[in-house]
Amino acid sequence: MAWAGHGSQFFFAVDSDAAPELVIDDFAAKPLEQLPGTHLWFATADVEPVGRLHQFHYLVNGEKFGGSPDVPAFGPLSYLEEGVPSGKLSEKIIHTSKIYDGMKSEYWIYVPAEYDAKTPAALMVFQDGGGYIHRDDIDPTLNVIDNLIAQKKIPVMICVFINPGDIADAPGTPTYNFVKAYGEKWQRTLKDSMRSTLYDTVSDRYARLLRDEILADVGAKYNLRRDAYSHAITGLSSGGICSFNAAWQMPDEFSRVISWIGSFTSIQWKEDPANPDGGQDYPEKILREPKRNIRVWLQDGANDMENAKYGSWPLANIRMANSLKTKGYDFHFSFGKGTHNPGQGSAEFPEEMVWLWRDYDASKTEHEFVADPEEKDRPYFRVGIVGRD
């Protein structure tokens, strides 16, 4: 079973003894053609609209079979347009942290072709950064950035793609001991536990790593804007809550956030006595704590995870969106049908970036973000029960 697409043009193939039919989204089933002498069947199809997530499955003898709920159809801005110059991605850089007791982090710096060292550039930081640096992968981020800068829909920006750190080479340190104990408690690997400690903890520690170590090093090499108005941060899953948390903790450092399938759940709840809050507390923190001057795009899908240990990702993101609405934040909530997968966020990434950086004025260093007037008149996000009578 396989599928591939470019823009709206898709190809589907499946191995089946009986003749299958293809169902895309909620449209009528379409028969497939058989490759003579084989059990392979194939079809081509227009999958629209682009810039959105789609779903498909097969029907074999009237029974649902295979498919995927996470099929992004990329729009033209996700492919490098003719005549648009490409920037330069650095070699992998290894950083050894003081804030995390010898943890080693790897990151890449992307410098767009339009960057001029005489003019300070905006900044955007990507968590789980290695997943964004390949132009032909499911996250064609570099193409989008190049296209939007060329069209002047976003400012010239330096991008930092940072992976979660590795504490394996610093045994016996406080960070190592904490991460090792957490991994043993929850049956997670040392590296996975380090990622959760970095990303899921509700504190300013990771934000300080970015500000005081990583971005200090990047700023020594490139001319960066220093104002939060010109700084954005993004990530997916635990990297999504991490990005929101960094802006929440340091709104004077990051004012623009994109969170895909964010893990606003209890993953690090009470693991560290110094930081007892968990991600599940953020909807109430938004309501009860002073408003931060940040702009937030949230994305999730109705079929995202339900976890017996930590809670519901979809419900958590709905709660986040409603809290942001109640408090009058400048936010957007994109809620689809996908699973815990970057497909929807990636398909929408051009739209997300234009929204996030809209009205950006390089002559300014600050701006008060307020709710879109149209959002004030829209209802709260409601939940419908599916799968049960």
C-alpha positions as CSV (number, residue, x, y, z in Angstrom):
1,M,0.0,0.0,0.0
2,A,1.5,3.3,-1.1
3,W,0.7,6.9,-2.0
4,A,2.5,9.9,-3.3
5,G,1.5,13.4,-4.3
6,H,2.7,16.7,-5.7
7,G,0.3,19.6,-5.3
8,S,-3.2,18.2,-5.9
9,Q,-2.0,15.3,-8.1
10,F,-1.8,12.0,-6.2
11,F,-1.0,8.4,-7.1
12,F,-2.3,5.5,-5.0
13,A,-1.4,1.8,-5.1
14,V,-2.5,-1.2,-3.1
15,D,-2.0,-5.0,-3.2
16,S,-5.3,-6.8,-3.1
17,D,-6.8,-10.1,-4.3
18,A,-10.1,-8.5,-4.9
19,A,-10.9,-5.3,-6.8
20,P,-10.6,-2.3,-4.4
21,E,-12.2,1.1,-4.5
22,L,-10.6,4.3,-3.3
23,V,-12.4,6.8,-1.0
24,I,-10.8,10.2,-0.5
25,D,-12.3,12.4,2.3
26,D,-16.0,12.0,2.1
27,F,-16.3,11.7,-1.7
28,A,-17.8,8.8,-3.6
29,A,-15.7,5.7,-4.0
30,K,-13.5,5.4,-7.1
31,P,-12.5,2.1,-8.8
32,L,-8.8,1.3,-9.2
33,E,-7.1,-0.2,-12.3
34,Q,-5.3,-3.5,-12.0
35,L,-1.7,-4.0,-13.2
36,P,-2.0,-6.9,-15.5
37,G,-0.8,-10.2,-14.2
38,T,-0.4,-8.9,-10.6
39,H,-2.5,-8.3,-7.5
40,L,-1.5,-4.6,-7.7
41,W,-4.1,-1.9,-8.2
42,F,-3.5,1.8,-8.8
43,A,-5.3,5.1,-9.3
44,T,-4.6,8.8,-9.8
45,A,-6.7,11.5,-8.3
46,D,-7.0,15.2,-7.8
47,V,-6.9,15.8,-4.0
48,E,-8.2,19.3,-3.2
49,P,-8.0,21.8,-1.7
50,V,-4.2,22.1,-1.4
51,G,-2.7,23.5,1.8
52,R,-4.9,21.1,3.8
53,L,-4.9,17.6,5.3
54,H,-6.9,14.9,3.7
55,Q,-7.8,11.2,4.4
56,F,-8.3,8.2,2.3
57,H,-9.1,4.5,2.6
58,Y,-10.0,1.5,0.4
59,L,-13.1,-0.6,0.2
60,V,-12.6,-4.3,-0.6
61,N,-15.7,-6.4,-0.9
62,G,-17.5,-3.5,0.9
63,E,-15.2,-3.5,3.9
64,K,-12.9,-0.6,4.8
65,F,-9.3,-1.4,4.3
66,G,-6.0,0.5,4.8
67,G,-5.4,4.1,3.9
68,S,-4.2,7.0,6.0
69,P,-5.9,9.9,8.0
70,D,-2.8,12.1,7.5
71,V,-2.3,13.0,3.8
72,P,-1.1,16.6,3.3
73,A,-1.7,18.2,-0.1
74,F,0.9,20.9,-0.4
75,G,0.2,24.2,-2.1
76,P,2.6,26.0,-4.4
77,L,4.4,27.8,-1.6
78,S,5.6,24.5,-0.2
79,Y,7.7,24.0,-3.4
80,L,10.6,26.3,-4.2
81,E,9.3,28.6,-6.8
82,E,11.2,29.4,-10.0
83,G,13.6,32.2,-9.6
84,V,13.5,32.3,-5.8
85,P,17.0,32.1,-4.3
86,S,17.9,29.5,-1.7
87,G,19.5,30.3,1.5
88,K,22.4,28.4,3.2
89,L,22.0,25.7,5.8
90,S,25.0,25.4,8.1
91,E,26.8,22.2,9.0
92,K,25.5,20.6,12.2
93,I,26.8,22.5,15.3
94,I,27.3,20.7,18.6
95,H,26.8,22.8,21.8
96,T,27.6,21.7,25.3
97,S,25.2,23.2,27.9
98,K,26.0,24.7,31.3
99,I,22.4,25.1,32.2
100,Y,21.8,21.4,31.7
101,D,25.0,20.1,33.2
102,G,27.0,19.0,30.1
103,M,24.1,18.0,27.9
104,K,25.0,18.1,24.2
105,S,22.7,19.7,21.7
106,E,23.0,19.7,17.9
107,Y,21.6,22.5,15.8
108,W,21.7,24.0,12.3
109,I,21.5,27.7,11.3
110,Y,19.6,28.7,8.1
111,V,20.6,32.0,6.5
112,P,18.3,33.2,3.7
113,A,19.8,34.6,0.5
114,E,18.4,38.0,1.3
115,Y,20.3,38.3,4.6
116,D,22.5,41.4,4.8
117,A,24.9,41.6,7.8
118,K,24.3,45.4,7.9
119,T,20.6,44.9,8.7
120,P,19.5,43.0,11.7
121,A,17.4,39.9,10.8
122,A,14.4,38.5,12.5
123,L,14.7,35.1,14.2
124,M,12.7,31.8,14.4
125,V,13.6,28.7,16.4
126,F,12.4,25.2,15.5
127,Q,12.3,22.4,18.1
128,D,13.1,18.9,16.9
129,G,14.9,20.9,14.3
130,G,16.4,18.1,12.3
131,G,12.9,17.2,11.0
132,Y,12.6,20.5,9.2
133,I,15.8,20.8,7.2
134,H,15.1,18.5,4.2
135,R,13.3,20.3,1.4
136,D,11.6,17.2,0.0
137,D,10.4,15.7,3.3
138,I,7.0,15.9,4.9
139,D,8.0,19.3,6.3
140,P,9.3,21.4,3.4
141,T,10.0,24.3,5.7
142,L,13.0,25.8,3.9
143,N,11.0,26.1,0.6
144,V,8.2,27.9,2.4
145,I,10.6,30.3,4.1
146,D,12.4,31.1,0.9
147,N,9.2,31.7,-1.0
148,L,7.6,33.9,1.6
149,I,10.7,36.0,2.2
150,A,11.0,36.5,-1.6
151,Q,7.3,37.6,-1.7
152,K,7.9,39.9,1.3
153,K,5.1,38.1,3.3
154,I,7.5,37.4,6.1
155,P,10.7,39.3,7.1
156,V,14.2,38.2,6.4
157,M,14.9,35.8,9.2
158,I,17.6,33.6,10.5
159,C,16.3,30.2,11.5
160,V,17.7,27.9,14.2
161,F,16.8,24.2,13.9
162,I,17.7,22.6,17.2
163,N,17.3,19.0,18.2
164,P,16.7,17.7,21.8
165,G,19.9,17.3,23.8
166,D,21.7,14.2,24.9
167,I,22.9,13.8,28.5
168,A,24.6,10.4,28.1
169,D,28.1,11.9,28.3
170,A,27.5,13.6,31.6
171,P,26.8,10.8,34.1
172,G,26.5,11.7,37.8
173,T,25.4,15.3,37.2
174,P,22.1,16.5,38.6
175,T,20.5,16.6,35.2
176,Y,21.7,13.1,34.3
177,N,20.4,11.7,37.6
178,F,17.0,13.4,37.2
179,V,16.6,12.2,33.6
180,K,17.7,8.7,34.3
181,A,15.3,8.4,37.2
182,Y,12.4,9.8,35.1
183,G,13.2,7.3,32.3
184,E,13.2,4.3,34.7
185,K,9.9,5.5,36.3
186,W,8.1,5.8,33.0
187,Q,10.0,3.2,30.9
188,R,11.5,5.7,28.5
189,T,15.0,5.8,27.1
190,L,17.6,8.2,28.4
191,K,17.4,10.3,25.2
192,D,13.6,10.4,25.1
193,S,13.5,11.3,28.8
194,M,15.9,14.2,28.1
195,R,13.6,15.5,25.4
196,S,10.7,15.4,27.7
197,T,12.6,17.1,30.5
198,L,13.6,19.9,28.1
199,Y,10.3,20.3,26.3
200,D,7.5,19.3,28.7
201,T,8.7,21.0,31.9
202,V,6.7,24.1,32.8
203,S,9.6,26.4,33.7
204,D,12.0,29.0,32.2
205,R,15.0,26.6,32.1
206,Y,14.8,25.6,28.4
207,A,14.0,29.2,27.4
208,R,17.2,30.2,29.3
209,L,19.1,27.6,27.3
210,L,17.9,29.2,24.1
211,R,18.5,32.8,25.1
212,D,21.7,32.5,27.1
213,E,23.5,29.8,25.2
214,I,22.2,28.9,21.7
215,L,21.0,32.3,20.6
216,A,24.0,34.0,22.2
217,D,26.2,31.9,20.0
218,V,24.1,32.5,16.9
219,G,24.0,36.2,17.7
220,A,27.8,36.3,17.8
221,K,27.9,35.1,14.2
222,Y,24.9,36.9,12.7
223,N,23.2,40.3,13.1
224,L,20.0,39.4,14.9
225,R,17.1,41.6,16.0
226,R,17.0,41.6,19.8
227,D,13.3,42.5,20.2
228,A,10.7,39.8,21.0
229,Y,8.5,41.4,18.3
230,S,10.9,39.9,15.8
231,H,11.3,36.5,17.4
232,A,9.2,33.4,16.8
233,I,9.3,29.8,18.0
234,T,7.7,26.6,16.9
235,G,7.6,22.9,17.5
236,L,5.3,19.8,17.4
237,S,4.0,17.5,20.1
238,S,6.2,18.1,23.2
239,G,8.0,20.6,21.0
240,G,4.7,22.4,20.7
241,I,4.2,22.9,24.4
242,C,7.9,23.7,24.7
243,S,7.5,26.6,22.2
244,F,4.4,28.0,23.9
245,N,6.2,27.6,27.3
246,A,9.2,29.5,26.1
247,A,7.1,32.5,25.0
248,W,5.0,32.3,28.2
249,Q,8.0,32.3,30.4
250,M,9.9,34.9,28.3
251,P,7.5,37.1,26.4
252,D,10.4,39.6,26.2
253,E,12.3,37.0,24.1
254,F,9.6,35.3,22.0
255,S,6.3,36.8,21.0
256,R,5.1,34.6,18.1
257,V,4.3,30.9,18.5
258,I,3.2,28.0,16.3
259,S,2.3,24.7,18.1
260,W,1.5,21.6,16.1
261,I,-0.3,18.8,18.0
262,G,1.0,20.3,21.2
263,S,1.3,18.1,24.3
264,F,-0.5,20.3,26.8
265,T,-0.9,17.3,29.1
266,S,0.6,16.0,32.4
267,I,3.8,14.5,31.1
268,Q,6.1,16.4,33.5
269,W,3.5,17.1,36.2
270,K,5.2,17.1,39.6
271,E,8.2,15.3,38.4
272,D,10.5,18.2,39.5
273,P,9.5,19.6,42.9
274,A,10.9,23.0,41.9
275,N,8.4,23.0,38.9
276,P,5.2,21.2,40.0
277,D,3.0,22.5,37.2
278,G,2.3,20.3,34.2
279,G,1.2,21.1,30.7
280,Q,-2.4,20.3,31.6
281,D,-2.3,23.4,33.9
282,Y,-1.8,25.8,31.0
283,P,-5.5,26.5,30.2
284,E,-6.0,27.6,33.8
285,K,-2.6,29.5,33.9
286,I,-3.8,31.4,30.8
287,L,-7.0,32.4,32.6
288,R,-5.5,33.3,36.0
289,E,-2.1,34.7,35.3
290,P,-1.3,38.1,33.8
291,K,-1.7,38.2,30.1
292,R,1.4,37.8,28.0
293,N,2.0,39.8,24.9
294,I,2.2,36.9,22.5
295,R,0.5,35.7,19.2
296,V,-0.3,32.0,19.0
297,W,-1.3,29.5,16.3
298,L,-2.5,26.2,17.7
299,Q,-3.1,23.1,15.5
300,D,-4.4,19.7,16.4
301,G,-6.6,16.9,15.1
302,A,-9.7,15.0,16.4
303,N,-7.8,11.7,16.1
304,D,-4.8,12.8,18.1
305,M,-3.7,10.7,21.1
306,E,-5.6,9.7,24.1
307,N,-3.1,8.5,26.7
308,A,-4.0,6.7,29.9
309,K,-1.0,8.2,31.6
310,Y,-1.2,11.8,30.5
311,G,-4.6,12.6,29.1
312,S,-6.2,13.7,25.8
313,W,-4.2,15.8,23.3
314,P,-7.3,17.0,21.4
315,L,-9.3,18.0,24.5
316,A,-6.2,19.8,25.9
317,N,-5.8,21.8,22.8
318,I,-9.5,22.7,22.7
319,R,-9.1,23.9,26.3
320,M,-6.1,25.9,25.4
321,A,-7.9,27.6,22.5
322,N,-10.9,28.5,24.6
323,S,-8.7,29.9,27.4
324,L,-6.8,32.0,24.9
325,K,-10.1,33.2,23.5
326,T,-11.5,34.1,26.9
327,K,-8.5,36.1,27.8
328,G,-8.5,38.0,24.6
329,Y,-5.3,36.6,23.1
330,D,-4.3,37.0,19.4
331,F,-4.7,33.4,18.5
332,H,-5.8,31.0,15.8
333,F,-6.9,27.4,16.3
334,S,-6.8,25.0,13.4
335,F,-8.5,21.7,14.3
336,G,-8.7,19.0,11.8
337,K,-9.2,15.2,11.7
338,G,-5.6,14.0,11.8
339,T,-3.7,11.9,14.2
340,H,-0.5,12.7,16.2
341,N,1.2,13.6,12.9
342,P,2.8,16.7,11.4
343,G,0.8,16.4,8.2
344,Q,-1.8,19.0,8.8
345,G,0.6,21.5,10.3
346,S,3.0,21.1,7.5
347,A,0.3,21.5,4.8
348,E,-0.8,24.7,6.5
349,F,2.6,26.0,7.2
350,P,2.6,28.8,4.5
351,E,-0.7,30.0,5.9
352,E,0.5,29.8,9.4
353,M,3.6,31.8,8.7
354,V,1.7,34.6,6.9
355,W,-0.7,34.8,9.8
356,L,2.0,34.8,12.4
357,W,4.0,37.6,10.8
358,R,1.1,39.6,9.4
359,D,1.5,43.4,9.7
360,Y,5.2,43.0,10.6
361,D,6.9,46.4,10.5
362,A,10.7,46.3,10.6
363,S,10.8,49.9,11.9
364,K,9.1,48.8,15.1
365,T,10.5,46.9,18.1
366,E,7.2,46.2,19.9
367,H,3.5,45.8,19.2
368,E,0.6,45.0,21.4
369,F,-1.1,41.8,20.1
370,V,-4.9,41.9,20.5
371,A,-7.6,39.5,19.5
372,D,-8.8,39.6,15.9
373,P,-12.1,41.6,16.0
374,E,-13.8,38.8,14.0
375,E,-12.7,36.3,16.7
376,K,-14.6,38.2,19.4
377,D,-17.9,37.4,17.7
378,R,-17.2,33.7,17.1
379,P,-18.4,31.0,19.5
380,Y,-16.3,28.9,21.7
381,F,-15.0,25.6,20.5
382,R,-17.4,22.8,21.4
383,V,-17.0,19.0,21.7
384,G,-19.2,16.5,20.0
385,I,-19.3,12.8,20.9
386,V,-18.3,10.4,18.1
387,G,-18.0,6.6,18.1
388,R,-20.7,6.1,20.6
389,D,-24.5,6.2,20.6
